[in-house]
Amino acid sequence: MLLVRSNVRAVLCSSSSASVAIARRCWCQCQFQQQQQQQQQRRQKTTKTPTTTKTAKPTKATKTTKSASALGLDAPAKKPRKKRISEAGPKSNNSQELAREAAIKAAAKDKRNGILKHETELAKQLHDTTLWRAAGERNIAGDRHRVNVVSEGLGDDIVEYIKPSLLRHKGCDLIDIFPGPGLFSRKLHDLLEPRTHILMEPDAHVYRPMLEPLLQRPGTVLTTKSGIVWSELNQILSPEFLPHQTELDRSCEPERNDTLLVVANLATHPKRRFRTFDSVTQLVLFQFMSAIRNFNIFQKYGLVRMLVWVADSEESSLIPRCVQNRRRMSIEAELSTDWLYDVAGPDNASGWFQRDKNIDIESCQNVLARMRSNHIATPPGRETGLLKKVLAHPGDEEMVVAGQQPPEFERLYLPALAQHEEDFANAKIAARSPEYSRLLYLRHKVQWNDKRCASAFAHMQEAEQISRDLLTATDDASRAAVAAREAAWNGKIERLNKDLCKEFLLHRDNLRVFRQPQPVLSWDRRPCEPLRVEPTEFYPNIPCHLLDIQPKAMFPLLRDTGADSNHVADSFELILRSILATSKLSISMSLDRLYPGASEGIIPNCPSLRDPAQGGVPLGGFGEISSRALNEKQLIEIITAWEKWPFKPSFAELVGRIDEEPEMREEDDMPVPEPFA
């Protein structure tokens, strides 16, 4: 490991352009070796036996070992494990343990069968393959984690819903990754009539009978190569399979390529982890987004649109619905896409991270206005709960404006409180009973949360008034008076209770990313509301999301990556990683933690950070914009000012500083997330 560290230092000190990749590989190797040594030391500590002064009598196993070694045979390494009750045979008389193990197996089987309901004809065909049955009942091999669309109605509704934007791909080349039984592939083929339709299905032996009608159509090809193994995908991305596509020159501005469309089914259940990624789906999505910047895989033919199926738990990594979930992957997606929205998905508005429900209502009102202007209508029965709520109040006088009232949250305990209140009113709950204690606790919880929300609203209103007065101040005396009020306000926020301060930071950032000329989150810029799906429309019955991703030409500096570049894009990734490690802090503090004096050299050269018309804030301290609330223009100004800063560290120094500092970790790498802020 010392040799690897010395190699890292030597490579970082070199000036060749290829040294960066070598340094990263050496550093990753060093970290891997260190982790392996730590794990080995922990195993040795756990297996180490305490020393005793007395000599233990030889046991039967010891005598057996001695006799075996005397005969020149291999002695057993450890005592044979005890047989389980299920392996003990008829001699076991412990009926309670047998019943318990049988109950556990039955519960596991019921849970497995609970997501294997087959209500459609296609679901029955998948069920008859026995691929998703228990180990003893399967007679075919394949990927049992895959989730497939099995509802004809869902396929028809989705294609009709986004038909206006799909028609520009008519007659295109269609790359279909993991089509499965091919229902959604067939719907797209009927509408687009592609000249080439490549089905990349490693489990072709499972799905071929269901894909046979699609294979009879001209231009359709089935291959067993995997679409997420780049060595196999690159074999398909060749003139042999795509004779009509030509690669772009990396030095030119990329343009949209409507003659190629990519469809991928990355929905799996349960999730499969891969190294530092939460799942393989997260890894593939990250590489899909990175390909836009690097002109890799199918993005080498231009800006290629992607339709991607993902599981319910994977959608928030690309399309967060609140600022707490805005991580590095979602920010890079905002910088590299014209649009990124959820076409269809389950109606699960509530979750661990939430924001003011008035923001959600106003966002849905804006989406409904865009849908009406574009003549888009939601199919009957596919409306989400939020859309139904907005449609129930169509009058303009009932339009909700976020930030004009204290924030409200759809707390998960509110239905339980309503039920307890109803039971108490009907005399079903007696005094001094456990249910009555629970009722009192929930009432107190509601009062405390109302106090937190009222405090955050009051402080936010005061900050906005100070900001307006600061912009309208014309002479030195008025500016000094406003500055004194700002200092007093920062003092009040600093003295707040920890929970009240976190509630204020949460309300501040969620309101700021929404109340801009163009909202920061892709979710708030969606062109239409997602269609509501049901679990039984998939097999297994795991509801999934369909993501529509249209790449765009990124800012030129953000495309400056690779061995022959100035590594501006690589520096931006490191800066973004650093400031997101302290995402609730102000951008000035985050930059100073990245490198001393960085805020003094960068902030004055980023006018959008102080301009309210561009999403900025003229205040300092707790009123300054935070790292997680930066919009696209502000991020571009930061990297532009960084490159012009004469005292900036070299790329090698930046890599070493961020990798060696233990506090430079993103918040999504932390072991336990904070529940609200």
Order of alpha helices (4+ residues) and beta strands (2+ residues): alpha-alpha-alpha-alpha-alpha-beta-alpha-alpha-beta-alpha-beta-alpha-beta-alpha-beta-alpha-beta-alpha-beta-alpha-alpha-alpha-alpha-alpha-alpha-beta-beta-beta-alpha-alpha-alpha-alpha-alpha
